[in-house]
């Protein structure tokens, strides 16, 4: 029977007062009964508007129909035709602004919980199916992929399925890119990322870590070694700062460094080889998902007070509504319409506070959001001993500076053909944050998928 409830099945989760003191996953996942019940809310629309909202074009009604029948493995296989990272996407994709945004059930109620069902299908498969993916026969073509984040892994997986010999070059000692260094364990357990990567390896994808392209090898040298095309998915790992006084004090972090120490280096574990300052009063500057991640990590590291300092109002917060809600539940304090002016230090060179200004919203700027304007004479000091800057990132200029003929934007993003990902350099493609600047996992995956199709077309003359 169809489920005509106007509300989604709620996601079981840890209680806020419990989860704010541990790094275990917050959301616990649907039971089989909840998954079937939620799947039965889908109307299986003829024109499938949800599919058009998915950057990797998963056949959403088709996989949900199998879920409604209790065929969880069948549902997973439908998803796996389009997505190399279903367990990841089910957890971190902003479904509310993509597939679920176009769900017909959302017109008079809540949309179908597409992301929750995708997560369930992937988790069910990983728990119940142990057979490795079938490795295709080689077609004799070699492809290099720079970076093992979502765009690189997607490109590598799609090409491996077509028989290409793919080698992924990762600068860090662990593959996964932003999935392992940027997203906290409580949102995306690293064992899940590793499981997805092991599936790609089983299909023949080789991953070489500690390989900094532009230093260890250049793109020219990759071609000399027999690679016929190169995909750049190196992300946007260069942090931005506000250039205000005090940013060099002890206790000031970029969100990249803070989250890398916590997520990749496990700084939260006793006896960690990469410890981190555990501030008692922490200010996180910014309003995106990265800011929410940093604030929630600081809380779990034992901070008594954690503030989100953001210069616009709550309506303009770029973070997912779910992440904002979780942060509030965990006791994060939102200091909205405030902007830092100076970070104050003590005699030891450590943070002792942050001077802020109150703001008010003026006319819209180029982004369409109302421009924040300072309130004169509104200065006040926020009592903090640690400041984390989460105001954005840009691509590292290393690849650009070591590659002839690679055109980039003034801010560092690689210029590509929007449909194919082809750069100004023949045979070199790019996608994800290296092109767009910091964006979502699923958009990066969509770019990797588009580039894989274009590479296949270039080398074989066929459509993927």
LUMSE-967897 format. One record per residue (C-alpha): residue in one letter; x, y negated, z negated. Coordinates in Angstrom, 1 decimal. Layout:
REM residues N
 code      X      Y      Z
    a      X      Y      Z
...
This chain:
REM residues 464
 code      X      Y      Z
    x    0.0    0.0    0.0
    x    1.3   -3.5    0.7
    x    2.3   -5.6   -2.2
    x    0.5   -9.0   -1.9
    x    1.9  -10.5   -5.1
    x    3.0  -14.1   -4.6
    x    6.1  -13.6   -6.8
    x    9.2  -11.6   -6.3
    x   10.1   -8.8   -8.6
    x   12.4  -10.5  -11.2
    x   16.0   -9.6  -11.2
    x   17.0   -7.8  -14.5
    x   20.0   -9.6  -16.0
    x   22.1   -9.9  -19.2
    x   20.7  -12.3  -21.8
    x   22.4  -15.8  -21.6
    x   23.8  -15.7  -25.1
    x   25.4  -12.3  -24.4
    x   26.7  -12.9  -20.9
    x   28.3  -16.3  -21.7
    x   30.9  -14.4  -23.7
    x   31.8  -11.6  -21.3
    x   32.9  -11.3  -17.7
    x   30.5   -8.4  -16.8
    x   28.1   -8.9  -13.9
    x   25.1  -11.1  -14.9
    x   22.5   -9.7  -12.6
    x   21.9   -6.0  -13.2
    x   20.1   -5.0  -10.0
    x   16.7   -3.6   -9.2
    x   15.6   -0.1  -10.1
    x   14.4    2.2   -7.3
    x   10.8    1.4   -8.3
    x   11.4   -2.4   -8.2
    x   13.2   -2.1   -4.9
    x   10.3   -0.2   -3.2
    x    7.7   -2.6   -4.8
    x    9.6   -5.7   -3.5
    x   10.1   -4.1   -0.1
    x    6.3   -3.7    0.2
    x    5.9   -7.4    0.0
    x    7.3   -7.7    3.6
    x    4.7   -8.2    6.3
    x    7.0   -6.9    9.0
    x    6.3  -10.0   11.1
    x    6.3   -9.5   14.9
    x    8.6  -12.5   15.6
    x   11.0  -11.8   12.6
    x   11.8  -15.4   11.6
    x   14.0  -14.2    8.8
    x   16.5  -12.6   11.3
    x   17.0  -15.9   13.0
    x   18.0  -17.4    9.6
    x   20.8  -14.8    9.1
    x   24.2  -15.8   10.4
    x   25.1  -12.1   11.2
    x   21.6  -11.3   12.5
    x   20.8   -8.3   10.2
    x   17.6   -6.6   11.4
    x   15.8   -7.5    8.1
    x   12.3   -6.2    8.6
    x   13.7   -2.9    9.9
    x   15.9   -2.3    6.8
    x   13.1   -3.4    4.4
    x   10.7   -1.0    6.1
    x   13.0    1.9    5.3
    x   13.3    0.6    1.7
    x    9.5    0.6    1.4
    x    9.5    4.3    2.4
    x   12.3    5.1   -0.2
    x   14.8    5.7    2.5
    x   17.6    3.8    0.9
    x   20.4    5.3    2.9
    x   18.5    4.5    6.1
    x   18.1    0.9    5.0
    x   21.9    0.7    4.3
    x   22.7    2.0    7.8
    x   20.5   -0.6    9.4
    x   22.4   -3.4    7.5
    x   25.8   -1.8    8.2
    x   25.2   -2.2   11.9
    x   25.5   -6.0   11.5
    x   27.4   -6.6    8.3
    x   30.8   -5.4    7.2
    x   30.2   -6.5    3.6
    x   26.6   -5.8    2.5
    x   27.2   -5.4   -1.2
    x   29.0   -8.7   -1.2
    x   26.4  -10.6    0.8
    x   23.6   -9.2   -1.3
    x   25.2  -11.0   -4.3
    x   26.7  -14.3   -3.1
    x   24.8  -15.3    0.1
    x   22.5  -18.4   -0.3
    x   19.5  -16.5    1.0
    x   17.2  -19.3   -0.2
    x   18.6  -21.5    2.5
    x   19.0  -18.8    5.2
    x   16.9  -15.7    5.7
    x   14.5  -16.2    2.9
    x   13.9  -19.8    3.9
    x   12.1  -18.6    7.0
    x   10.1  -15.7    5.3
    x    6.4  -16.1    6.0
    x    5.6  -14.9    2.4
    x    7.3  -18.1    1.2
    x    4.5  -20.3    2.7
    x    2.0  -19.5   -0.1
    x    4.3  -18.0   -2.7
    x    7.9  -16.8   -3.1
    x    9.7  -15.2   -0.1
    x   10.6  -11.5   -0.1
    x   13.8  -10.9   -2.2
    x   15.8  -10.1    0.9
    x   19.2  -10.6   -0.8
    x   18.2   -8.5   -3.8
    x   17.1   -5.7   -1.5
    x   20.3   -5.8    0.5
    x   22.3   -5.6   -2.7
    x   20.2   -2.6   -3.8
    x   20.7   -0.7   -0.5
    x   24.5   -1.3   -0.6
    x   24.8   -0.3   -4.2
    x   22.7    2.8   -3.7
    x   24.9    3.8   -0.8
    x   28.1    3.3   -2.7
    x   26.9    5.3   -5.6
    x   25.4    8.2   -3.7
    x   27.4    8.6   -0.5
    x   31.1    9.5   -0.6
    x   31.8   10.3    3.1
    x   34.2    7.8    4.7
    x   33.1    6.0    7.8
    x   33.9    7.7   11.1
    x   37.1    6.3   12.6
    x   36.6    5.5   16.3
    x   39.2    6.6   18.9
    x   41.8    3.9   19.8
    x   41.3    1.9   23.0
    x   45.0    1.0   22.9
    x   44.6   -2.8   22.3
    x   46.2   -4.4   19.2
    x   44.7   -7.4   17.4
    x   46.1   -9.4   14.6
    x   43.9  -11.0   11.9
    x   45.3  -13.7    9.6
    x   43.6  -13.7    6.2
    x   41.5  -11.0    4.5
    x   38.6  -13.2    3.4
    x   35.1  -12.7    4.7
    x   35.7  -14.0    8.2
    x   38.9  -12.0    8.7
    x   37.4   -8.8    7.3
    x   34.3   -9.1    9.4
    x   36.3   -9.7   12.6
    x   38.6   -6.8   11.7
    x   35.7   -4.5   11.0
    x   33.7   -5.3   14.2
    x   36.8   -4.8   16.4
    x   37.8   -1.6   14.6
    x   34.4   -0.1   15.4
    x   35.1   -0.8   19.1
    x   38.4    1.1   18.9
    x   40.9   -1.8   18.5
    x   44.0   -1.3   16.4
    x   43.6   -4.1   13.9
    x   46.2   -5.4   11.5
    x   45.2   -7.9    8.8
    x   47.9  -10.1    7.4
    x   47.2  -11.4    3.9
    x   49.3  -14.0    2.1
    x   48.5  -12.8   -1.4
    x   49.3   -9.5   -3.0
    x   45.6   -8.3   -3.0
    x   43.3   -8.4    0.0
    x   39.9  -10.0   -0.2
    x   40.6  -13.7    0.0
    x   38.1  -16.0   -1.7
    x   36.1  -12.9   -2.6
    x   38.8  -11.9   -5.1
    x   40.5  -15.2   -6.1
    x   37.5  -17.6   -6.0
    x   34.3  -15.8   -7.1
    x   34.2  -14.7  -10.7
    x   33.8  -11.1  -11.8
    x   30.4  -11.8  -13.4
    x   29.0  -12.8  -10.0
    x   31.0  -10.4   -7.8
    x   32.8   -7.4   -9.4
    x   36.1   -6.9   -7.7
    x   35.6   -3.1   -7.6
    x   32.7   -3.8   -5.1
    x   35.0   -5.9   -2.9
    x   37.7   -3.1   -3.0
    x   35.1   -0.5   -2.0
    x   34.1   -2.6    1.0
    x   37.8   -3.0    2.0
    x   38.4    0.7    1.6
    x   35.6    1.4    4.1
    x   37.4   -0.9    6.6
    x   40.7    0.9    6.0
    x   38.9    4.3    6.6
    x   37.9    2.9   10.1
    x   41.6    2.3   10.9
    x   42.1   -1.3    9.8
    x   45.7   -1.9    8.5
    x   46.2   -4.5    5.8
    x   49.6   -6.0    5.1
    x   49.8   -8.1    2.0
    x   52.4  -10.7    0.9
    x   52.6  -11.8    4.5
    x   52.5  -15.6    4.9
    x   51.9  -16.4    8.6
    x   53.9  -19.4    9.4
    x   56.7  -18.2    7.1
    x   57.0  -14.4    7.1
    x   55.9  -14.3   10.8
    x   54.7  -16.9   13.3
    x   51.8  -16.6   15.6
    x   54.3  -16.5   18.5
    x   56.1  -13.6   16.9
    x   52.8  -11.7   16.5
    x   52.3  -11.9   20.3
    x   55.9  -10.8   20.8
    x   55.2   -7.7   18.7
    x   52.4   -6.7   21.1
    x   49.3   -8.2   19.6
    x   47.0   -9.2   22.4
    x   44.8  -11.6   20.5
    x   45.0  -13.3   17.1
    x   42.1  -14.4   14.8
    x   42.9  -17.0   12.2
    x   40.7  -16.6    9.1
    x   43.0  -18.2    6.6
    x   40.4  -20.1    4.7
    x   40.6  -23.5    3.0
    x   42.8  -23.0   -0.1
    x   44.4  -26.5   -0.3
    x   42.7  -28.2   -3.3
    x   41.7  -31.9   -3.3
    x   42.1  -34.3   -6.1
    x   40.6  -37.7   -6.9
    x   43.9  -39.6   -7.1
    x   43.0  -41.2  -10.4
    x   45.4  -41.8  -13.2
    x   46.2  -38.8  -15.4
    x   45.7  -36.0  -12.9
    x   49.3  -34.8  -13.6
    x   48.7  -34.3  -17.4
    x   48.9  -30.9  -19.0
    x   45.4  -29.3  -19.1
    x   44.3  -30.6  -15.6
    x   43.7  -27.9  -13.1
    x   42.4  -27.6   -9.6
    x   39.4  -25.2   -9.5
    x   41.5  -23.1   -7.1
    x   44.3  -22.6   -9.6
    x   41.9  -22.1  -12.5
    x   39.7  -19.6  -10.8
    x   42.7  -17.7   -9.2
    x   44.3  -17.3  -12.6
    x   41.0  -16.1  -14.1
    x   39.7  -13.9  -11.2
    x   42.8  -12.5   -9.5
    x   45.3  -12.6  -12.3
    x   42.8  -11.6  -15.0
    x   43.8  -14.4  -17.4
    x   40.8  -13.7  -19.6
    x   42.2  -10.3  -20.6
    x   44.3  -10.1  -23.8
    x   48.1  -10.0  -23.0
    x   47.6  -11.2  -19.4
    x   50.8  -11.9  -17.6
    x   49.3  -15.1  -16.3
    x   47.7  -16.9  -19.3
    x   45.7  -20.0  -19.0
    x   45.0  -22.9  -21.3
    x   41.7  -22.2  -23.2
    x   40.3  -25.7  -23.7
    x   37.8  -26.2  -26.4
    x   36.1  -29.1  -24.6
    x   36.2  -28.8  -20.8
    x   35.1  -31.1  -18.1
    x   34.5  -29.7  -14.6
    x   34.3  -32.5  -11.9
    x   32.0  -31.6   -9.0
    x   28.6  -30.1   -8.4
    x   29.1  -27.2   -6.0
    x   29.1  -23.5   -6.5
    x   32.9  -23.6   -7.3
    x   32.2  -26.1  -10.1
    x   29.5  -23.8  -11.5
    x   31.9  -20.9  -11.4
    x   34.7  -22.8  -13.1
    x   32.4  -24.1  -15.8
    x   30.9  -20.7  -16.5
    x   34.4  -19.1  -16.6
    x   35.6  -21.8  -19.1
    x   32.6  -21.0  -21.3
    x   33.5  -17.3  -21.3
    x   37.1  -18.2  -22.2
    x   35.8  -19.6  -25.5
    x   35.2  -23.3  -24.8
    x   32.9  -24.8  -27.3
    x   31.6  -27.5  -24.9
    x   31.7  -27.4  -21.1
    x   30.5  -30.4  -19.0
    x   29.6  -30.6  -15.3
    x   30.5  -34.2  -14.4
    x   28.8  -35.1  -11.1
    x   28.3  -38.5   -9.6
    x   24.9  -37.9   -8.1
    x   21.6  -36.7   -9.6
    x   20.4  -33.1  -10.0
    x   18.4  -33.4   -6.7
    x   21.7  -33.8   -4.8
    x   23.6  -31.0   -6.5
    x   25.1  -28.8   -3.7
    x   25.3  -25.7   -5.8
    x   22.7  -22.9   -5.4
    x   19.6  -23.4   -7.6
    x   20.2  -20.0   -9.1
    x   23.8  -20.9  -10.2
    x   22.6  -24.2  -11.7
    x   19.9  -22.4  -13.6
    x   22.3  -19.7  -14.9
    x   24.8  -22.4  -16.0
    x   22.1  -24.3  -17.9
    x   21.0  -21.0  -19.6
    x   24.6  -20.4  -20.7
    x   24.8  -23.8  -22.4
    x   26.7  -25.8  -19.8
    x   26.0  -29.6  -20.3
    x   25.3  -31.5  -17.1
    x   26.6  -35.1  -17.2
    x   24.9  -36.3  -14.0
    x   25.3  -39.8  -12.4
    x   28.7  -40.0  -13.9
    x   32.1  -40.3  -12.3
    x   35.7  -40.0  -13.7
    x   37.8  -43.1  -13.7
    x   40.9  -42.0  -15.6
    x   42.1  -38.9  -17.4
    x   43.6  -39.9  -20.8
    x   46.7  -38.3  -22.3
    x   48.3  -38.1  -25.7
    x   51.9  -38.4  -26.8
    x   52.6  -34.8  -25.7
    x   51.4  -35.4  -22.1
    x   48.2  -33.3  -22.7
    x   44.6  -34.3  -22.0
    x   42.8  -36.1  -24.8
    x   39.8  -37.4  -23.0
    x   38.4  -38.6  -19.7
    x   37.1  -42.1  -19.1
    x   33.9  -42.1  -16.9
    x   31.6  -44.6  -15.3
    x   27.8  -44.3  -15.1
    x   26.5  -44.4  -11.6
    x   23.2  -45.1   -9.8
    x   22.1  -44.1   -6.4
    x   22.0  -46.6   -3.5
    x   21.3  -46.2    0.2
    x   22.0  -42.9    2.0
    x   25.5  -42.4    3.3
    x   26.6  -40.5    6.5
    x   25.7  -37.2    4.9
    x   22.1  -38.3    4.4
    x   22.5  -38.3    0.6
    x   22.0  -41.5   -1.4
    x   25.4  -43.1   -2.1
    x   26.5  -43.3   -5.7
    x   27.2  -46.9   -6.9
    x   29.1  -47.8  -10.1
    x   27.3  -49.5  -12.9
    x   29.6  -52.3  -14.0
    x   30.5  -52.2  -17.7
    x   29.3  -48.7  -18.2
    x   32.6  -47.1  -19.1
    x   32.7  -44.4  -21.8
    x   35.2  -41.7  -22.9
    x   34.2  -38.1  -22.7
    x   36.0  -36.1  -25.5
    x   37.7  -33.3  -23.6
    x   41.1  -31.5  -23.7
    x   40.9  -29.8  -20.3
    x   39.8  -31.1  -16.9
    x   39.1  -28.9  -13.8
    x   38.8  -30.7  -10.4
    x   36.2  -28.9   -8.2
    x   35.7  -31.6   -5.5
    x   36.5  -29.5   -2.4
    x   39.3  -28.0   -0.5
    x   40.9  -28.2    3.0
    x   42.9  -25.7    5.2
    x   46.5  -25.3    4.4
    x   48.5  -27.0    7.2
    x   51.2  -24.3    7.4
    x   49.8  -22.5   10.4
    x   49.2  -25.7   12.3
    x   52.7  -27.0   11.6
    x   54.3  -23.7   12.9
    x   52.1  -23.1   15.9
    x   52.5  -25.0   19.2
    x   49.4  -26.1   21.0
    x   46.9  -25.6   18.2
    x   44.6  -28.6   18.0
    x   43.1  -29.5   14.6
    x   40.8  -32.1   13.1
    x   42.3  -35.1   11.2
    x   41.4  -33.4    7.9
    x   43.1  -30.1    9.0
    x   40.3  -27.9   10.3
    x   41.1  -25.9   13.5
    x   39.2  -27.1   16.6
    x   37.4  -24.2   18.3
    x   34.7  -23.4   20.8
    x   31.6  -23.1   18.7
    x   30.2  -20.0   20.4
    x   33.4  -18.0   20.7
    x   35.8  -19.3   18.1
    x   38.5  -19.8   20.8
    x   41.1  -22.4   19.9
    x   43.1  -24.6   22.2
    x   45.8  -21.9   22.3
    x   45.0  -19.0   24.7
    x   44.4  -15.7   22.9
    x   44.1  -17.4   19.5
    x   40.7  -17.5   17.8
    x   39.7  -19.0   14.4
    x   36.7  -19.0   12.1
    x   35.4  -19.5    8.6
    x   36.7  -22.2    6.2
    x   39.9  -22.7    8.3
    x   37.5  -24.3   10.9
    x   34.7  -25.7    8.9
    x   36.2  -26.5    5.5
    x   34.8  -24.8    2.4
    x   31.4  -23.2    3.3
    x   29.6  -20.0    2.5
    x   30.7  -16.4    2.8
    x   28.0  -15.5    5.3
    x   28.8  -18.4    7.6
    x   32.4  -17.3    7.6
    x   31.3  -13.8    8.4
    x   29.2  -15.0   11.3
    x   32.2  -16.8   12.7
    x   34.3  -13.6   12.4
    x   31.6  -11.7   14.2
    x   31.3  -14.2   17.0
    x   35.1  -14.2   17.5
    x   35.2  -10.4   17.6
    x   32.7  -10.4   20.4
    x   34.7  -13.0   22.3
    x   38.0  -11.1   21.8
    x   36.3   -7.9   23.1
    x   35.0   -9.7   26.1
    x   38.4  -11.2   26.8
    x   40.3   -7.9   26.7
    x   37.7   -5.6   28.2
    x   35.4   -7.8   30.2
    x   32.4   -6.1   28.4
    x   29.8   -7.4   26.0
    x   30.2   -6.0   22.4
